[in-house]
Amino acid sequence: MLVAGFEHGFVPANDRRVIAATHLVGGGESATVQFSTAALAPGERYTFFCTAPGHSAMMRGRFLFGEAARLALAGKAVSRPQ
């Protein structure tokens, strides 16, 4: 079981599912994150959420990763090169 508390931003160390994380952000604050997209698949949707206990039910979203032409197909089946 992976466990992380406040001192670790509620993000378990070495959790392979975590692509990127910010520090804890308080009310009225903001944060920016930069990360490599090398492991992301064009046309795939990825979920982001708050890891603080009880927050992820309301504080979450999704983003679509890919080239502009593929993003134009959002909501449609995306063909992949073979």
Phi and psi in degrees as a GROMACS rama.xvg file:
@    title "Ramachandran Plot"
@    xaxis  label "Phi"
@    yaxis  label "Psi"
@TYPE xy
-89.4598  127.185  LEU-2
-128.001  136.97  VAL-3
-146.926  142.764  ALA-4
-113.559  -167.163  GLY-5
-53.4013  -43.528  PHE-6
-63.1824  -16.6766  GLU-7
-112.881  16.7372  HIS-8
66.0693  21.1866  GLY-9
61.0999  25.3027  PHE-10
-116.581  116.08  VAL-11
-62.4502  138.501  PRO-12
-64.5834  141.514  ALA-13
61.4611  25.5956  ASN-14
-79.053  112.86  ASP-15
-65.3865  -15.4106  ARG-16
-78.9949  -16.7469  ARG-17
-85.595  117.315  VAL-18
-85.9159  -39.9191  ILE-19
-159.707  158.084  ALA-20
-151.348  153.948  ALA-21
-107.702  172.914  THR-22
-69.2856  168.956  HIS-23
-64.71  134.512  LEU-24
-113.723  124.68  VAL-25
-87.647  173.172  GLY-26
-55.9355  131.507  GLY-27
80.3596  -4.113  GLY-28
-96.656  167.621  GLU-29
-140.925  165.706  SER-30
-146.192  154.143  ALA-31
-123.496  142.728  THR-32
-129.143  139.636  VAL-33
-122.009  139.937  GLN-34
-154.472  159.201  PHE-35
-71.8395  138.24  SER-36
-100.672  9.39208  THR-37
-56.3944  -33.6449  ALA-38
-90.9846  -2.56905  ALA-39
-86.649  148.553  LEU-40
-101.054  125.437  ALA-41
-55.7817  136.619  PRO-42
88.0809  -5.96461  GLY-43
-90.2952  150.88  GLU-44
-102.176  138.72  ARG-45
-123.545  143.787  TYR-46
-97.8107  140.118  THR-47
-124.795  149.739  PHE-48
-161.981  162.875  PHE-49
-80.3995  131.452  CYS-50
-90.227  -5.07282  THR-51
-63.9993  137.817  ALA-52
-51.343  128.67  PRO-53
83.1878  -6.59863  GLY-54
-87.6882  -30.2722  HIS-55
-65.8885  -19.962  SER-56
-63.2709  -34.3485  ALA-57
-112.012  -22.5199  MET-58
-106.906  76.0082  MET-59
-152.418  164.569  ARG-60
-165.049  -178.38  GLY-61
-135.989  152.601  ARG-62
-133.613  150.412  PHE-63
-101.408  124.65  LEU-64
-101.276  135.935  PHE-65
158.13  -176.823  GLY-66
-71.854  156.745  GLU-67
-54.2834  -42.3619  ALA-68
-63.1594  -38.6393  ALA-69
-73.1304  -35.6272  ARG-70
-63.8327  -29.9563  LEU-71
-64.2539  -20.0158  ALA-72
-91.9483  7.7304  LEU-73
-50.6898  132.945  ALA-74
90.3935  -10.8953  GLY-75
-112.653  164.712  LYS-76
-64.3327  133.806  ALA-77
-102.677  122.948  VAL-78
-79.4195  145.3  SER-79
-115.537  140.901  ARG-80
-61.1562  144.751  PRO-81
